[in-house]
């Protein structure tokens, strides 16, 4: 019997759907009698496996966060100056994790129309006086210099 909008339900006892009048709700014991009880070790095994998978995931997540937050090389541009028609100088701060890191850094010089007029790829040395001064030779007068970033072996993203 469906719900009819605008009518009040009839008072009195509720009737069960056809075919359900002979039994009430099946209890846990009746299900265990009919289908057999679950093995007692199964619940502990599922909990243990869930905890193991959760711990493995948390370990992987911690390792990923640590590796991403502590790169082998990190760099920032401190400033730049345009020296003439065919030269721009950039001051770059490069931090290497240790002396075994062989990083590559890339500087780009742009003209007034936003086209690239010069690039310089250089290798910073561990322990060098900071900021580094690097000169980019340009095809024509540059108006800005960008530090694309520095990458170390095994790091796909410039930093």
C-alpha positions as CSV (number, residue, x, y, z in Angstrom):
1,X,0.0,0.0,0.0
2,X,1.6,3.2,-1.1
3,X,1.5,6.7,0.4
4,X,-1.4,8.7,-1.0
5,X,-0.9,12.5,-0.7
6,X,-3.7,14.3,1.0
7,X,-5.1,11.3,2.8
8,X,-4.5,10.4,6.4
9,X,-3.4,6.8,7.2
10,X,-6.0,4.5,8.6
11,X,-5.9,3.9,12.3
12,X,-5.3,0.4,13.5
13,X,-2.6,-2.3,13.3
14,X,-0.3,-2.3,10.3
15,X,-0.4,-5.2,7.9
16,X,2.7,-7.0,6.7
17,X,3.2,-7.4,3.0
18,X,1.9,-10.6,1.5
19,X,4.1,-13.6,2.2
20,X,5.7,-12.2,5.4
21,X,2.9,-12.9,7.8
22,X,4.2,-16.2,9.1
23,X,7.7,-15.1,10.5
24,X,9.2,-12.1,12.2
25,X,12.7,-10.8,11.7
26,X,15.4,-13.5,11.5
27,X,17.8,-13.4,14.4
28,X,21.6,-13.9,14.4
29,X,21.2,-17.3,15.9
30,X,18.8,-18.4,13.2
31,X,21.2,-17.2,10.5
32,X,24.1,-19.1,12.2
33,X,21.9,-22.3,12.3
34,X,21.0,-22.0,8.7
35,X,24.3,-21.0,7.1
36,X,26.9,-21.9,9.7
37,X,28.8,-19.6,12.1
38,X,31.7,-17.6,10.7
39,X,35.1,-18.8,11.7
40,X,36.3,-17.1,14.9
41,X,39.7,-16.2,13.4
42,X,38.2,-14.4,10.4
43,X,37.4,-11.2,12.2
44,X,40.9,-10.9,13.7
45,X,42.5,-11.7,10.3
46,X,40.5,-8.9,8.6
47,X,41.3,-6.4,11.3
48,X,45.0,-7.3,11.2
49,X,45.1,-7.1,7.4
50,X,43.3,-3.7,7.5
51,X,45.8,-2.4,10.1
52,X,48.8,-3.7,8.1
53,X,47.5,-2.1,4.8
54,X,46.8,1.2,6.7
55,X,50.3,1.3,8.2
56,X,51.9,0.5,4.8
57,X,49.9,3.4,3.2
58,X,50.8,5.8,6.0
59,X,54.5,4.8,5.7
60,X,54.4,5.4,2.0
61,X,52.6,8.8,2.5
62,X,55.2,9.9,5.0
63,X,58.1,8.9,2.8
64,X,56.5,10.8,-0.2
65,X,55.9,13.9,1.8
66,X,59.5,13.9,3.1
67,X,61.1,13.3,-0.3
68,X,59.0,16.1,-1.9
69,X,59.7,18.6,0.9
70,X,63.5,18.1,1.0
71,X,64.8,18.4,-2.6
72,X,68.5,18.0,-3.4
73,X,68.6,21.5,-4.9
74,X,66.5,24.7,-4.3
75,X,66.9,28.0,-6.0
76,X,65.6,31.6,-6.1
77,X,66.3,34.6,-8.2
78,X,67.5,37.5,-6.0
79,X,67.5,40.1,-8.8
80,X,68.7,41.0,-12.3
81,X,70.1,43.9,-14.3
82,X,70.1,44.6,-18.0
83,X,73.8,45.4,-18.9
84,X,73.3,46.4,-22.5
85,X,71.9,45.4,-25.8
86,X,73.3,41.9,-25.7
87,X,73.7,41.1,-22.0
88,X,71.7,40.6,-18.8
89,X,73.1,39.7,-15.4
90,X,71.1,37.7,-12.8
91,X,71.8,37.2,-9.1
92,X,70.7,33.7,-8.1
93,X,70.7,32.0,-4.7
94,X,71.2,28.2,-5.1
95,X,71.2,25.8,-2.2
96,X,72.6,22.3,-2.7
97,X,71.8,19.5,-0.2
98,X,75.4,18.3,-0.1
99,X,78.6,18.3,-2.2
100,X,77.7,15.2,-4.2
101,X,74.7,16.9,-5.9
102,X,75.4,17.9,-9.6
103,X,72.5,20.3,-10.4
104,X,71.7,22.1,-13.6
105,X,70.1,25.6,-13.5
106,X,68.4,27.4,-16.3
107,X,68.0,31.2,-16.7
108,X,65.9,32.8,-19.5
109,X,66.0,36.4,-20.7
110,X,62.9,37.9,-22.3
111,X,62.4,40.9,-24.6
112,X,59.7,43.5,-24.4
113,X,57.4,41.5,-26.7
114,X,57.8,38.5,-24.3
115,X,59.9,36.4,-26.7
116,X,62.9,34.5,-25.4
117,X,66.1,36.4,-26.4
118,X,68.6,34.4,-24.4
119,X,69.2,31.3,-22.2
120,X,71.9,30.2,-19.9
121,X,72.3,26.8,-18.4
122,X,74.9,26.6,-15.6
123,X,76.1,24.2,-12.9
124,X,76.4,25.6,-9.4
125,X,79.2,24.6,-7.1
126,X,78.6,23.5,-3.5
127,X,79.8,26.0,-1.0
128,X,80.1,28.9,-3.5
129,X,79.6,32.5,-2.4
130,X,75.9,33.3,-2.6
131,X,74.2,34.9,-4.5
132,X,75.8,33.7,-7.7
133,X,76.1,36.2,-10.5
134,X,75.5,34.7,-14.0
135,X,75.5,36.7,-17.3
136,X,73.1,35.7,-20.0
137,X,74.0,36.7,-23.6
138,X,71.0,37.9,-25.6
139,X,70.1,38.3,-29.2
140,X,68.7,41.8,-28.6
141,X,67.9,44.0,-25.6
142,X,66.2,42.0,-22.7
143,X,63.7,43.5,-20.4
144,X,63.5,40.7,-17.8
145,X,65.3,37.6,-16.6
146,X,63.6,34.5,-15.2
147,X,65.1,31.6,-13.2
148,X,63.3,28.5,-14.6
149,X,64.8,26.5,-11.8
150,X,67.5,24.0,-10.9
151,X,67.2,20.2,-11.3
152,X,69.3,17.4,-9.8
153,X,69.5,13.9,-11.3
154,X,66.3,12.1,-10.5
155,X,64.2,15.2,-9.9
156,X,61.8,15.9,-12.7
157,X,60.6,19.3,-11.6
158,X,62.9,22.4,-11.5
159,X,63.1,24.0,-8.1
